[in-house]
Amino acid sequence: MTKGIVITGTDTGIGKTVFSAGLAGLLDGFYWKPVQSGLDEETDSEAVARLSGLPAGRVLPEVYRLKTPLSPHRSAEIDGVAIEAAKLSLPDLPGPLIIEGAGGVMVPLNRQTRFIDIFREWQLPVILCARTALGTINHTLLSIEALRARAIPLIGVAFIGEEMADSQRTIAEFGNVRQLGRLPYLDPLTSKTLREAMVSGFDLSPIARGQ
């Protein structure tokens, strides 16, 4: 079992928090979102605590909690906070850690550093979450190229949304990347329905190997 997996996306609001909750629960691991932008509604860590089924203490506190729901670099500037990349060091834990980034791979943390720069330093395997809606082919292939250009290990793509078989196939073929599975939109969305959808929709073996 790999010690840590980074969950990133092709965009914001695509459902990677729900996927992260399901994966952390299935792996009986830990969850960490180092930077949270936007505190008025349920935070991503709170959503994972509610949906993952993990025991108390397995959802780690954020390093930065920023009020405004914007890109972290701008939200931090509004809050008068300086995000320091050095503070985002990996915790040492007794089980697998699911780490969720904010938005897409190129999202800035400050005026010098993007999330993808932190991913390169960590050298943990990455799962790229992609919606199945229109535009996903372009966004996903660009994200794959950006990760590989920096030698960041990519386990594969997790699709989220209604099935779009041709788009999923096209991404897998052009990106030379593994399709890990697909998480449909769930109604109702509960820890039970999420776990069932993850079990039926994904092959965990390459994820557990981190390859």
N, C-alpha and C positions, 0 to 999 in steps of 0.2 A: 504494500500500500504506500503510495506516495505521501509525503508528509504535508504537502500543501498543493492546492489547485487555485489558480486565479480565474475568476469569472468576469469576463468583460463583454462588451456589446458593440454592435455596429452603430448604435444610436442610444438615445435615452428613452425611457418609458416603453421598452419592448418586452418586459417581463422577466428580466434576468434575476431580479430579487426573488420572485416566486420560484424560478428554477434553482437558485442558490439555496432556498429554504428546503426544497425537495431533496436536493443532492446532499446537503448537510445532514438531513434526517436519515436518509438511506445509508449513508456512510457512518452514522453515529459519531459524527465529528464535532468540530467547532466552526463557528461562523464569525467573520470579522469584516466590517466595512470601515476602513480607516478614516474616511472622510465622508461626512454626511452634509449635504446642502439642502436646507429646508426643514424647519422644525415645527411648522404650524399643524401639519397633519401627522398621521402615523409615520414614523421613520421606518427606514428599511430594516434596521435592526429589530424594531418592535414587530414588524410584519413577520420576520423570520422567526422570532421567538414564538409568535402565535401559530405559524404554519408548519414549522419544522418538526415539532414534537420533541425537540431537544430538551434535556433537563436544565434547570436553572444553572446559570454560570457558564453554559456552553456558547452563549452569544456574547462575544467580547465587546467592551465599550469602545466607542469611536475615539480616535486620537483628536480629531477636529469635528466639532458640531457647529455648523454655520447656519445662520437664521434664514438667509434669503435663498430661495430655490433657483439658483443660477449655477453656471459653471463654477467649480470650487475657487478658481483664482479670483473671480470677480466677487463672489459671495464673501470670501475672506477679506478682500479689500474694503467692502462695505462694512463689514464687522470690525475693521481695524485689526485684523489678525494676519500674521505672516505664517503661511504654511511652510514648514521646514521639512524637506525630504528626508533629512537625517533622522527625524523622529518617527519615520514610518518603517522602523526595523521590524523584522519578522519575530513574533513571539515564539518561545519554545514551549511546545505543548505535547501531551502524551497521546495525541491522536491526530487524524487528518484535519487540516484547517482549510475551510472554504473562504477565500478572500474575494470580496466583491468590489470592483472599481466603480467609479461614478461615470455614467454615460458611456461614451465610446473610447477607443484606445488612445485617441489623440487629445482627450480632454486635458486642459492645463490645470496644474495644481497651483502654480504661481507663474510669474512672468519668465521663468527660465526652465521650468520642469513640467513635463506632461506625464500622465499615468504610464504611457508606454516606456518612458525612461526609467520609471521605478520597476516596471515589469522586467526590463532588461537587467537591472541590478539584482533583482530577486532570483532570476533564472528558474522560476517555478513553471511547471506546465500550465498552459492556458486553455480554457474552453471559451470559444467565441459564440455568444448568443446572437441569433439573427431572427428578425421577424420574417414571416413568410409573405408579407404584403408586397405590393408593387414597389420597386426600387431596391429590393433586398439584394439582387445580384450584384449591382454596382457597389453598394456599401460594403457588402460582405467580402467581395474579392479585393477591394482596396484595403480593408482591414487585415486580411490574410497576408497580402503583400507587405504591409507595414510591419507586422509581427515577424515575418520571415527575414525581412531585410535586416533585422536586429538580432537574428539568431535566437529568438524567443521560442521555446518549444510549444508547439500547438497540438493538443490532443485531437481536436476536431470541432465541428460546428454543431451546436444544439439549436434546432429550429423551434420557434414559438409562434403558435397561431394555427389557423386552419391549413389543411394540407394543400400544398402547391407543388405537386410532384415534379413538374418540369423545372421550376426554379430551384428546387432542392438538388435535383440531379445536375443541373447546369453548374451550380456553385461547386458541387463535389468534383465534377470533371475538370472545369477550368482552374479551380483552386487546388486540385490534387489533394483533397482534404477528406477526412472521414466524416460521414454523417453519423452523429452519435444518436440521433433520434429526434422526436418531435413532441413538444408539450402543447396540447391544445388549450384554448381558453376554457376555463372551468367555471361552471355555474351550477351549484354553489362551489366556491373556492374554500375548502376547509383542509385541515391537516390530513384527513382521511382521503378525500378525493385527490389531493395532490400526491400523496404517497402512491395511491393506486395508479394514477396517470404516469408517474415516474417509473414504476415497476413495469408497466405494460409498454411504455414508449421508448425506453432506453436500455441499451446494453451496457451494464456497468463495468464489464471486464477491462476495456481499454482505459476507462476513467480511473479505475482502481490502480492500474499499472502506471498511469500517468504518461502513456505513450500513444 
